[in-house]
Amino acid sequence: MLALTGVAALLTVVPLLLIFFYLLRAGVSALNLEFLMELPAPVGETGGGMGNGILGTVMLVTLAALLGLPVAIGAGVFLAEAGKSRLAFIVRFVADVMNGIPSIVIGIFVWAWVVVEMGHFSLLAGGVALAIMLLPMVTRTTEEMIRLVPGELREGGLALGFTRWRTTLGIVLPAARSGIMTGVLVSLARIAGETAPLLFTAFGNPYWEWRPGQPVSALPLQIFQYAISPFEEWHRQAWAGSLVLIGLVLAVSLSARFLIRSPYRSR
């Protein structure tokens, strides 16, 4: 059984390594400081970069996290603590249904309710679309992680005179912190690579833009645009952009793993 589980782990890791090394081989030739810091070059010219796309991706994911994470984590805590109440059943069912909705449908929904109302594409609309995608994933992950916390911890907090909400916030949530953070990171990594909803919301922008009411570029949008173009130089930059996107996700994951280490591990 140990050998079988080892083979399963190897089969899980090998595709990821193959993707990473292929991206490294295909995109490293176009990866330099200019690519990371400069705007895209005009059609037919060499050089340029995806600096605006990198900035746009960071802003979109940050905005989505600010809009979605408080609601998603709060909903997950409610589902874990409310048990089998009717409202908890409805919220859990809605979260499961939302988790299966295609991302392009979410993009069309936000286009109809945000972009049309504003009259133009914007960073805000893109952040709302990604936040909606974030909600069900983080909600269900938070619920499951809190349910894994031993009941003795809750009983200990109540025995010390804590109220139920203080026990949840002061004991249960810190105990489930690592699992919740892992779920948050997986969700952020998923929405960081989404393209379909951004086509209907953020739309793209070849210039630097940080105002929430204006269209903004993103790495997935530029990768998509460059990959379907007939220019070989843009194909190279598309591979380089994919490599940068994978690198950003990896950097966030490693940083979070360092930040969520237990303070008692070295004692």
C-alpha positions in Angstrom: 0.0 0.0 0.0 2.9 2.3 0.7 4.3 1.7 -2.7 0.9 2.3 -4.3 0.4 5.6 -2.5 4.0 6.5 -3.6 3.2 5.8 -7.2 0.0 7.9 -6.9 2.0 10.8 -5.4 4.5 10.5 -8.3 1.8 10.5 -10.9 0.4 13.6 -9.3 3.7 15.5 -9.3 5.1 14.4 -12.7 2.5 16.4 -14.8 3.2 19.5 -12.8 6.9 19.1 -13.3 6.5 18.4 -17.0 4.4 21.6 -17.4 6.9 23.7 -15.4 10.0 22.5 -17.3 8.2 22.9 -20.7 7.3 26.4 -19.8 10.8 27.0 -18.6 12.3 25.8 -21.9 9.8 27.6 -24.1 9.6 30.9 -22.3 12.9 31.6 -20.6 14.4 33.0 -23.8 11.9 35.9 -23.7 12.1 36.4 -20.0 14.2 39.5 -18.9 13.8 42.7 -17.0 12.3 44.5 -19.9 9.6 41.8 -20.2 8.7 42.3 -16.5 8.8 46.1 -16.5 7.8 47.4 -19.9 4.6 47.8 -21.9 3.8 45.5 -24.9 5.6 46.5 -28.1 3.5 47.5 -31.1 2.6 44.8 -33.6 5.5 43.8 -35.8 8.2 45.2 -33.4 10.4 43.0 -31.2 10.8 43.5 -27.5 8.3 44.9 -25.1 6.9 43.1 -22.1 3.9 42.3 -20.0 4.5 44.7 -17.0 0.9 46.0 -17.3 -0.5 42.5 -17.3 1.5 41.5 -14.2 0.3 44.6 -12.4 -3.3 44.0 -13.5 -3.3 40.4 -12.4 -2.0 41.4 -8.9 -4.6 44.1 -8.6 -7.5 41.9 -9.8 -6.6 39.0 -7.4 -6.1 41.5 -4.5 -9.4 43.1 -5.2 -11.1 39.7 -5.5 -9.6 38.6 -2.2 -10.7 41.8 -0.4 -14.2 41.4 -1.7 -14.6 37.7 -1.4 -12.5 36.3 1.4 -14.3 37.9 4.4 -17.7 36.8 3.1 -16.4 33.3 2.2 -14.6 32.6 5.5 -17.6 34.0 7.4 -20.0 31.7 5.5 -17.7 28.7 6.1 -17.7 29.4 9.8 -21.5 29.7 9.8 -21.9 26.4 8.0 -19.5 24.6 10.4 -21.1 26.1 13.5 -24.8 26.1 12.4 -24.8 22.4 11.9 -27.9 21.1 10.1 -30.1 24.1 10.3 -32.3 24.9 7.2 -30.4 28.1 6.4 -27.1 26.2 6.6 -28.5 23.6 4.2 -29.5 26.3 1.7 -26.2 28.1 1.9 -24.3 24.8 1.4 -26.4 23.8 -1.5 -26.0 27.2 -3.2 -22.2 27.1 -2.7 -22.0 23.7 -4.3 -24.1 24.8 -7.2 -21.9 28.0 -7.7 -18.8 25.8 -7.6 -20.0 24.0 -10.7 -21.0 27.1 -12.7 -18.6 27.6 -15.7 -16.4 30.7 -15.3 -17.6 32.2 -18.6 -21.2 32.2 -17.3 -20.0 34.2 -14.3 -18.3 36.6 -16.6 -21.5 37.1 -18.6 -23.5 37.6 -15.4 -21.1 40.3 -14.1 -21.0 41.9 -17.6 -24.8 42.2 -17.5 -25.0 43.5 -13.9 -21.9 45.5 -13.5 -20.3 46.4 -16.9 -23.6 47.3 -18.5 -24.6 49.4 -15.5 -21.3 51.2 -15.5 -21.3 51.6 -19.2 -17.7 50.3 -19.7 -15.3 47.5 -18.7 -13.3 48.0 -15.5 -11.0 46.6 -12.9 -13.9 46.6 -10.5 -16.0 44.4 -12.7 -13.1 41.9 -13.1 -12.5 41.8 -9.4 -16.2 41.2 -8.8 -16.2 38.3 -11.2 -13.2 36.7 -9.6 -14.6 37.3 -6.1 -17.8 35.4 -7.1 -15.6 32.5 -8.3 -13.7 32.6 -5.0 -16.7 32.5 -2.7 -17.9 28.8 -3.0 -14.4 27.3 -3.0 -13.2 29.1 0.1 -16.6 28.7 1.9 -16.6 24.9 1.5 -12.9 24.6 2.4 -13.3 26.7 5.5 -16.3 24.6 6.6 -14.4 21.3 6.2 -11.3 22.6 7.9 -13.3 23.9 10.9 -15.1 20.5 11.2 -11.7 18.8 11.4 -10.9 20.7 14.6 -11.2 18.3 17.6 -14.4 19.0 19.7 -12.3 18.9 22.8 -10.8 22.3 21.9 -14.3 23.8 21.8 -15.2 22.1 25.1 -12.1 23.5 26.7 -12.8 27.0 25.6 -16.4 26.8 26.9 -15.2 25.2 30.2 -12.9 28.3 30.7 -16.0 30.5 30.5 -15.6 31.7 26.8 -18.8 32.4 24.9 -19.4 30.4 21.8 -18.4 33.1 19.4 -15.3 33.9 21.3 -14.4 30.2 21.4 -14.8 30.0 17.6 -12.8 33.2 16.9 -10.1 32.6 19.5 -9.6 28.8 19.5 -11.3 27.1 16.6 -10.2 29.5 13.8 -6.5 29.6 14.8 -6.5 25.8 15.0 -7.9 25.6 11.5 -5.7 28.4 10.2 -3.3 26.2 8.1 -6.1 24.4 6.3 -8.1 27.5 5.6 -4.9 29.3 4.3 -4.2 26.3 2.0 -7.8 26.5 0.6 -7.5 30.3 0.1 -4.2 29.8 -1.8 -5.6 27.1 -4.0 -8.6 29.4 -4.8 -6.4 32.4 -5.5 -4.2 30.3 -7.7 -7.2 29.2 -9.7 -8.7 32.6 -10.2 -5.3 34.1 -11.1 -5.3 32.0 -14.2 -8.9 32.6 -15.3 -9.3 34.2 -18.7 -13.0 33.8 -19.7 -14.6 36.0 -17.1 -12.0 38.8 -17.6 -12.8 38.9 -21.4 -16.3 40.2 -20.4 -15.3 42.4 -17.5 -11.7 43.7 -17.3 -11.4 43.4 -21.1 -7.7 44.3 -21.3 -5.6 47.5 -21.7 -2.2 48.0 -23.5 -1.2 50.7 -21.1 -0.6 51.1 -17.4 -3.8 51.4 -15.5 -4.6 51.3 -11.8 -8.0 53.1 -11.5 -10.8 50.7 -10.5 -13.3 52.2 -13.0 -11.1 51.6 -16.1 -10.3 48.5 -18.2 -7.2 46.8 -17.0 -4.9 44.2 -18.5 -4.1 40.8 -16.9 -1.5 38.1 -17.7 -4.2 35.5 -18.8 -5.7 38.0 -21.2 -2.3 38.9 -22.7 -1.3 35.2 -22.9 -4.5 34.4 -24.7 -4.1 37.3 -27.1 -0.5 36.5 -27.9 -1.0 32.8 -28.2 -3.7 33.1 -31.0 -1.7 35.7 -32.9 0.3 34.8 -36.0 3.5 36.4 -34.7 6.4 34.2 -33.5 7.7 36.9 -31.1 4.3 37.1 -29.4 4.3 33.3 -29.1 7.6 33.4 -27.2 6.2 36.1 -24.9 3.0 34.1 -24.3 5.2 31.2 -23.0 7.2 33.7 -20.9 3.9 35.1 -19.5 2.8 31.6 -18.6 6.0 31.0 -16.8 5.7 34.3 -14.9 2.1 33.4 -13.9 3.2 30.0 -12.6 6.1 31.7 -10.7 3.7 34.2 -9.1 1.5 31.4 -7.8 4.5 29.4 -6.5 5.9 32.5 -4.8 2.6 33.2 -3.0 2.3 29.5 -1.9 5.8 29.4 -0.5 5.4 32.8 1.3 2.1 31.6 2.8 3.7 28.3 4.0 6.4 30.3 5.7 3.9 32.7 7.3 1.6 30.0 8.7 4.2 28.0 10.4 3.3 27.2 14.0 5.1 29.5 16.5 5.6 26.4 18.7 7.3 24.3 16.2 10.8 25.4 17.2 10.2 25.0 20.9 
